[in-house]
Amino acid sequence: MLRHGNGVKLATGVRGRFLSLPVSARTAAIGLRHFSNGHPSGQDNIAVIGGGITGLASAYYLTKELPRAKITIYEASDRIGGWLSSKRVPVKDGTILFEAGPRTLRPSGNGVLSARLLQELDLAKDTIFPQRSSPAARNRYVYYPDHLVCMPHPSYGIADNLWSLLTEPIFEKALWSGFTEIFKDPRSEDVKDESVGEFFSRRLSKPVVDRILSAVLHGIYAGDAWQLSAKSLFTTAWRDEANAGSIFAGMLKSRADGVEVTKREAEYLKEMKNFNWDPLLRATLRDSTVFTFRDGLGMLVDRMTRYLVQDGRVEFKTSTPVEDISLSEDRSSICITSKEGSAEYAHAISSLSPGHLNLASKNSGTTALVPKIPSVTVMTVNLYYRTPDLNPPGFGYVIPLATPFENNPERALGVVFDTAYSPSAKDLDQNNWQITNVDELKEARENGQLINVNDFAWYNMPEKPVIQDDVKERGTKLTVMLGGHWWNDWPVYPDEQEGLALAKGVVERHLGIKEEPEVYSVNLQKDCIPQYTVGHESRLKTAHSNISQRFQGRLRVAGSWMNGVGVNDCLRSAYEVVKALKTGRDGTGLEHVGTNEYVRLKAVKAGQKAEE
């Protein structure tokens, strides 16, 4: 059951069978023609290189913004979707869902784009919305030094939060570090970038980095706080120190005068605000911290692919790695070469990793198109136990650098409690509801009110609330995350049985689980998360210059290696590239890097409700 990165959702019913077929077969299965009548000439012909979520999103936004465009997607593997991989696994009393990669999306910031897709792709009725009152939203843990520590949350009250801050070793001197931050001298103007560890050790303290911040970075980047770039990952704090003298002073200024954002970000926020939202969906999202789908995040790939096939202007070339990218002789088009030969396009959008893009563009110049951007390998191990509630209520926990080796010899990054963000069969039992009068609930729903069932929004009412695991009595489902920067120098990675043994060791030591899992899945994701190490912005500027000079505006890049590694960040990257292409602006997808164009958003006055 060892699964590698480019897996595609395997699910019961039409969805699973649909995406397990080649694209041409999927087209025939739903009675649509497969667009393959050659490559049109002119300015409407665009290539998308890479069929992961960034490539699919690029094609999607192209069909929305450029109605005359003919689009060809090149994908090296025989499957699409990239790291998004959801599959159903049979158990004794039904099936449960395993996610090999990401499992939830946030509806804020760049996540507004994924929230919009719920409406645009008719996914909302298949979406699960944990509410802000749910344990998944309130309970986040860090394992230090030998036990789980629940992070402070407003719902716990001042007394409980203060007690935790004063008594837990993880927070030792953290309060004092925060109180004194405003009195510390800002960095020298000669410092152009530094690691997250160096920056926050100066501003706060080294223990805060090693015990708390490093855990957060393990959960997001699987990276080392002492290698990752403060300037690229904590841009606001970096600017606040330079402009206001300290992080806290910058926060006070933002509170008084309004938050400072790039001009590009301000335009994006305005566009998202002006979207014609379904009122109930918008209300649901406002009360949700994350969301996922009935069949996992693979449903997003499934639905987007269906849309692109039905659109009729998109051709999928799977099992077709791009061998060369170059300008035509007269520089009026870009040439894409694959095993099928060469084809010319007006523009191309690459969603390849920097390493793969450099290989494909090796003939474009004497140096690499993109300076080396390192990446890390992550292994996820899905575990399902028959016994329920083997973990404390909450979303999961991450493990910081400071946790002693003897308490984390497996070098795990963290553990996700997968049963936290999806209702169970018990949640569907009306006897467990606070309000059992269904007619009363239906009437409230018809009046536009949001219905909350056991901390999950019942958006698809009157149909049954959406669940992921189709079992009579759900057990405990966990995902152990291993590797990341811990494995940087490893010549070989653990195999399936070794990975399983490591994961079982983690949950036995940290959660006391000695039971054997009923089913499991071990997934190795090689080089899956780019690392924004010190000097990242400088490398992106060099890449922008190289791409601009060598491809004269014909090639643009999008993906997880520039402005965020999450699914939402990939959607935003694709969105911005297509928007620039539509307006005819010269660019590479990196033209915004290092911008000095900032504006301040209007400050929210006391008692005034902020626009969302």
Secondary structure, 3 states (H helix, E strand, C coil): CEEECCCCCECCHHHHHHHCCCHHHHHHHCCCCCCCCCCCCCCCEEEEECCCHHHHHHHHHHHHHCCCCEEEEECCCCCCCCCCCEEEEEECCEEEEEECCCCCECCCCCHHHHHHHHHHCCCHHHEECEECCCHHHHCEEEECCCCEEECCCHHHCHHHHHHHHHHCHHHCCHHHHHHHHHHCCCCCCCCCCCEHHHHHHHHCCHHHHHHHHHHHHHHHCCCCCCCEEHHHHCHHHHHHHHHHCCHHHHHHHHHHHCCEEEHHHHHHHHHHHCCCCCHHHHHHHHCECCEEECCCCHHHHHHHHHHHHHHCCEEEECCCCCCEEEECCCCCCEEEEECCEEEEECEEEECCCHHHHHHHCHHHCCCCCCCCCCEEEEEEEEEEECCCCCCCCCCEEECCCCCCHHHCCCCEEEEEECCCCCCCHHHHCHHHCCCCCHHHHHHHHHCCCCCEECCEECCCCCCCCCCCCEECCCCEEEEEEEEHHHHCCCCCCCCHHHHHHHHHHHHHHHHCCCCCCCEEEEEEEEEEEECCECCHHHHHHHHHHHHHHHHCCCEEECCCCCCCCCHHHHHHHHHHHHHHHHHCCCCCCCCCCCCCCEEECCCCCCCCCCCC
